[in-house]
Amino acid sequence: NADVVRIGTSRFNRSWLVTAYGEKNVSPYFEKPVICSGSTIGNQDAIETYLRAMVAEYDTTLCKSKGCDQGFHNYLYYSGKLEASDGSSVEGISKVVVHDQGKGIINNVAALRDNPLKELGLYNAEKQLVLNWDGTTSAVAHQYDRDKEANIMVKGKKRQFEQKWRASKT
C-alpha cells in the first residue's frame, strides 16, 4: 500500500535496491509501494519462471545482504523484467497481478505495524479474525506476528491444534 510504505521511505527496502543496483538505477522506484516477496503465489510454471528470474538477479548483482531477495522482487516487477519488451507475458507467466495491501487474497499486515490492527478496524477480537479494508476476512494474513493481538491469537490456535493432534495420536 503506497499510503503505508513506499520504497524510498523504507530504510530497508531502499537499501536493498540501492545495494544491488545502485541509486541511479532504482531512484525511479522510490515513490512506488513496497511489494512483499514473501507473499508471491502462482502456478508451478509461473513460480519456476519467477524463481529463475530471482536467481538471475543474484547472479547479476551478487547482492548477499539479508533482504536482497525483496530488492530483487521489487526490481523485477518495477523494471518490467517479468514482462516481454512488448508488454506481453513472459513464457511461463501469463500475467502479474499486484493487489493493494488489504485488498487481495494475501493481506500483508507488516506494513501496518505502527498501529494495532484492532485500532485500524482490521482485527475482530471477538471472532479472532484479521480483516481486509472492506471488512471481509483475510484469506491469508501474512506477517501477522507484527501485530501483538493477532500473534497471540494465532499462537493460541496453534497450541489448541497441537493439543488436539497429540490427543488423537494416543
TAVEN-V123406 format. One record per residue. RES is the residue in one letter. PHI is phi as a letter, one per 40 degrees, with the letter a starting at -180 (none if undefined). PSI is psi in radians with two decimals (999 if undefined). D_CENTER is the distance of its C-alpha to the mean C-alpha in Angstrom with 2 decimals. Layout:
BEGIN
RES|PHI|PSI|D_CENTER + RES|PHI|PSI|D_CENTER
END
This chain:
BEGIN
N|none|2.02|10.63 + A|c|-0.47|13.19 + D|c|-0.32|15.41 + V|c|-1.00|13.23 + V|b|2.09|11.82 + R|b|2.65|13.19 + I|d|-0.79|13.04 + G|c|-0.41|16.73 + T|c|-0.11|16.74 + S|c|1.94|14.08 + R|d|-0.79|16.38 + F|c|-0.93|13.99 + N|c|-0.72|11.98 + R|c|-0.80|15.42 + S|c|-0.74|17.10 + W|c|-0.76|15.01 + L|c|-0.79|15.70 + V|c|-0.72|19.28 + T|c|-0.74|20.02 + A|c|-0.69|19.10 + Y|b|-0.21|20.54 + G|g|2.49|22.74 + E|d|-0.71|22.58 + K|d|-0.66|24.71 + N|c|-0.38|22.41 + V|b|-0.13|19.20 + S|d|-0.51|20.75 + P|c|-0.30|20.51 + Y|c|-0.05|16.72 + F|c|-0.48|17.10 + E|c|-0.04|17.26 + K|c|2.64|14.15 + P|c|2.57|11.01 + V|c|2.35|8.18 + I|b|2.11|5.46 + C|c|2.19|2.45 + S|c|-0.34|4.63 + G|c|0.00|4.47 + S|b|0.68|4.03 + T|c|2.22|6.72 + I|b|2.78|10.00 + G|i|3.11|13.48 + N|c|3.01|17.08 + Q|d|-0.82|18.58 + D|d|-0.77|19.92 + A|c|-0.77|16.77 + I|c|-0.69|14.75 + E|c|-0.72|17.83 + T|c|-0.79|18.11 + Y|d|-0.79|14.55 + L|c|-0.64|15.24 + R|c|-0.70|18.61 + A|c|-0.68|17.22 + M|c|-0.77|14.99 + V|c|-0.70|18.23 + A|c|-0.64|20.23 + E|c|-0.71|18.25 + Y|c|-0.82|19.03 + D|d|-0.62|22.58 + T|c|-0.75|22.98 + T|c|-0.50|21.68 + L|f|0.48|22.35 + C|c|2.10|19.77 + K|b|0.04|19.74 + S|c|2.45|18.20 + K|d|2.14|15.73 + G|h|-0.12|12.29 + C|d|-0.45|13.70 + D|c|-0.64|11.42 + Q|c|-0.66|8.64 + G|c|-0.79|11.69 + F|d|-0.79|12.71 + H|d|-0.89|9.61 + N|c|-0.68|10.11 + Y|c|-0.79|13.80 + L|d|-0.76|13.99 + Y|c|-0.96|12.64 + Y|c|-0.44|14.65 + S|c|-0.20|17.64 + G|g|0.21|18.00 + K|c|-0.22|18.32 + L|c|0.12|16.73 + E|b|2.68|19.70 + A|c|2.81|23.40 + S|d|-0.44|25.41 + D|c|0.14|26.92 + G|g|-0.08|23.64 + S|c|3.10|23.98 + S|c|2.70|21.62 + V|c|2.55|21.50 + E|d|2.21|23.26 + G|g|-0.37|21.02 + I|b|1.90|18.40 + S|c|-0.59|20.01 + K|a|2.72|17.42 + V|b|2.19|13.90 + V|b|2.20|12.57 + V|b|2.16|9.88 + H|c|2.52|10.15 + D|c|2.65|10.53 + Q|d|2.26|8.98 + G|g|0.24|11.24 + K|b|0.06|12.77 + G|b|-2.88|11.37 + I|c|-0.50|11.42 + I|b|2.16|8.10 + N|b|1.84|8.26 + N|c|1.79|5.77 + V|c|-0.07|9.03 + A|c|-0.56|8.73 + A|c|-0.27|9.32 + L|b|0.24|12.47 + R|c|-0.27|13.86 + D|c|-0.36|17.01 + N|b|2.47|18.38 + P|d|2.47|18.71 + L|d|-0.64|17.07 + K|c|-0.73|20.67 + E|c|-0.53|21.91 + L|c|-0.07|19.46 + G|g|0.38|20.66 + L|b|0.16|17.40 + Y|b|2.16|18.92 + N|b|1.77|22.14 + A|c|-0.64|23.88 + E|c|-0.79|26.78 + K|c|-0.14|24.85 + Q|f|0.98|22.12 + L|b|2.44|19.31 + V|c|2.37|16.01 + L|b|2.72|16.38 + N|c|3.00|14.90 + W|c|-0.48|16.62 + D|c|0.08|19.35 + G|g|-0.13|20.22 + T|c|2.78|19.25 + T|c|2.32|17.78 + S|c|2.20|14.04 + A|c|-0.72|14.11 + V|b|2.16|11.09 + A|b|1.65|10.28 + H|c|2.35|7.26 + Q|g|0.66|8.55 + Y|d|-0.45|11.71 + D|c|-0.17|13.70 + R|c|-0.21|13.18 + D|b|2.13|15.58 + K|d|-0.87|19.03 + E|c|-0.73|20.35 + A|c|-0.67|17.48 + N|c|-0.78|17.46 + I|c|-0.73|21.24 + M|c|-0.83|21.16 + V|c|-0.74|18.90 + K|c|-0.66|21.02 + G|c|-0.76|24.11 + K|c|-0.64|23.20 + K|c|-0.78|22.51 + R|c|-0.77|25.95 + Q|c|-0.80|27.60 + F|c|-0.81|26.26 + E|c|-0.71|27.43 + Q|c|-0.78|30.79 + K|c|-0.70|31.35 + W|c|-0.80|30.46 + R|c|-0.71|32.86 + A|c|-0.57|35.52 + S|c|-0.32|35.31 + K|c|-0.17|36.06 + T|c|999|39.30
END
